[in-house]
Amino acid sequence: MTAITHDHLLPIPGSNGGFPGKRLLVVCDFDGTVCSVDMGNVFLERFAEDWEEIDRSYSAGEIGSRAAYRRIAPFFRANRPQMLDFVLRHERLDPFFPDFLSFCRGRKIDLKIVSDGLDFYIEAILRKYGLDVEFYSNRLIFREDDRIDFAFPLANEKCGRCGTCKRSLIDRFRPDYDRIIYVGDGYSDVCPARAVDQVFAKPILYEKCEKNGTPCLRYEDFGDIRRCLENISSSNASASVTKP
Ligand SMILES: [Mg+2]
């Protein structure tokens, strides 16, 4: 049994399983979060040469994702059918995500995906499961001769580190919501996690949040997050959820 306590969970007043008067948004990372595997890594390992060294530099914080994508692009070889087939065979959607999405919609909680990954596989995976979710990400552009390019329509030119600036997106969403919950797992989630009201984190993000003092909760899948939201919506702010 893995017990997930939420000592840091901010109370969200509510009754009858809802959140009346509160505009609540759940923002989810995609790779390693909505999709249990990091599709971006799997994808680049398969189709891009010399990815490992670039990934090492990225993980060590020596370069940002935008620079990493730009270095990778010339070594990338694949066409659309090959990539689609690969994505659909290797994706691993969090099995609790569709149910979590229905739960949110039933409670009038908005959910958006922000990703520093690529639109091509996010769109393919959501379509496979019939999930209609607003998402924000980098773009994969197909060229001739199995070559590709990356585009970064959501980059922050002042910073320039990430392909998609999740922090800017949080700032854009903020005026429409009273409370924002963030769900993520990795390096690109550290910055947006500092700008939200509640963070659910897997190991890399959790460690970074611990170091920089951002309150957060460990989770394993979207079933855990649903149980937390159910608990606080029934005004049981001190409860814990358990996972078999
Ligand atoms: Mg991730």
Residues whose N, C-alpha, C, O or C-beta is under 5 A from the ligand:
A	BS01	MG	D29 F30 D31 G32 T33 D185 G186
